[in-house]
Amino acid sequence: MHRSLLLVLLLLLAKLPVTAQSPDSTIVKKEKTRGLIAIPVIYYTPDTKLGFGAALIGYFKLQSKTDSTYTRLSTVRLIADYTLNKQMDQWLEWNAFTREEKYLLRGELRHRIYTDRFYGTGNNSSTDNEERYEYDLIGTKLAGLKKVGNQTFIGPDLQFTNYYNHETNPISEDKPSQLLSQEISGYNGGFNNGLGLIFLLDKRDNVSYASQGMLLELSAYRFGSILGGDFNYSNYNLNFSKYFSLKPNHILATNTVLTINTDEVPFMRMATIGGDRLLRGYARSRFLARNVAATQLEYRFPIKGRFGMVAFTGVGDVFDKTDDLAADKLKYTIGTGLRFALDPKEKINVRVDAGYGHEGINFFVVLGESF
């Protein structure tokens, strides 16, 4: 089994909150909350060797033009790193509300040069078939959602991604690459371009660290040649999270995910479990297939000062057809994690999670919560 030990040093370099206030205390404050946090990152994994880089997080809230209320938190994140294996990742992503939350703008720009692992498709893939492959990626996602009701948004999402410089490697001296020998869709890279529609009902009190409320996101996409893509398939997603405040700063969070793909979905866009978001007891993309169904539960509580902890569990599986789902095949995870608040007021956290599944322990260090 592939086990990654990720050692990350995260130091707060800069935190620049800026506020403006009327000199007359009898007048409603015209305050705009914003800040900037810079973090150096050092890490090690077997695939990357030593890696180093930096993350820059900008955040802000916009005040209403008609009263003293503010939007919920908007964030922009820029992450760049380089490894001694000559791998690179530059990633800009944003989630921004306009005034009165009339619009929600989401998206990302990304360039990546990376080595990854492939074990085969389906929920019975074996670590004995682990192979490495290399690829470059450049892509963008651009979504603009309009408010159509109370904390309800709908709008299009345009995605363009080019996977190129794909190189496969044999599993061993007597085992050829599965990607190459089976010509699995996407084995030679290609353009993955699509257009989708997102429906979002977001009643969370804080979009970066919710203590109450709910999030329901439904989306449907069509990828294919009509937009210059090399793969023709449809993609449907449901993501539902609910948050309960048990007592001050003690939160119970639940999350349920369903993803369905049709036709010739490429392997790099198949549904997965594992990684830092869904069933953290497994390495990223350890299991992948056309579809996934999973649910997870997390209890979050403070320790002291900026530090907090979580305990989590989850169950689910990938599948190509419903007959593939069986109780004795379901993947489970249990684990715990440490939280450090880069900004206690806005609840922007770094998390260190250790998740255990039926193949052992995996570690993750990430900016922001898993859900």
C-alpha positions, 0 to 999 in steps of 0.5 A: 500500500502506498503510504505518504508521510507529509511533513509541513511547516506552516508559519504565519508571515503576514496578516494585514486586516484593514478597516475604516471607521467613521470619526463620528461614533453616532454614525453607522460604521462604514467598515470593510473587513479584509486581510491577507495571510502569507504562509511558507510551506515545506513538505515531503512525499515519496512521489515528490521528495522535498517540496517547498512553496508558499500560499497567499490567502486574501479575504474580504467582506463587502458592506451593503450600500443600504444598511450596515450588513455585510456579505459572508466571507469571500476568499482568494487563494494562490498556492505555488510549490516546487519539488526536488522531483522537478514537479510544480503546481501553481493554483489560483482559486476564488469564491467571492460574493458581490454586494448584497450577495447578488452574485457569487463568482467562483473559479480557478486557474491551475498549472501542474507538472506532477507524478501520480498513481493508478491502481485500476478502476472499480472498488476491487482494485489492488495495490499490487497493480500500483503504477506511476504516471506523469502528466502536465495540466493547465486548466480553468473553471469559471462560474458565475451564479446569480442570487434567485432567492434567500441564499439561493444561487444558480448559474453556469460553470465553464471548464477547460482543462488540457492534460498533456505530456502523459507518460505511463510506466510498467507496474513491474518488469513483467507487468505492463501499464494498465493505462497503456495496455487497456487503453483506458480513456484518457491514458494519453491525455487530452482536452476535457472541456465542458459546460454545466449548470450549478444550483446552490442553496447555501445557508451556512453562517460562515463559508470557511468554517460553518457552525450552523446551517446547511449547504446543498449543491446540485450540478450537471455538466456536458463535456465533449467535442462541441467545446473542443474536448476529446471526451464525450460524457455527462457528469452529475453531482450532489453535495449536501452538508449540514452543521449543528452547534451543540454548544459554543464552538462545538460543532457536529458536521455531516456531508453526503456526496453522490457523483454519476458519470456516463459514457467515456469519462476519462480516468482522471475525471472519474469519481474517487474516494480518498484524499483530503476531502472524502474518506480521508483514510485512503490515499488520493484517488486510491479507488476510482470508477464512474460513480461514487456515493459516500457520507461522513460525519465530523465533530469539531471542538476547541482545545486552547487559543488558536488550536482545535481538534476534530474526530471524523468517520465516513463510509462509501464506495465507488461503483460502475453500476449499482450491482457493484455496491455491497456491504462487504465492499464498502470503504470506511474511515475513522480519524482525528485532526488538529486545527490551527486558526490563521485568522481566529475571527474569520475562522480560516484554518490549517488542518492536519488530519490522520485518517485510518481505512482498511489499508492503513493510515494516511496523513493530510495537511491542507488549508481549509476544512474538508466540507 
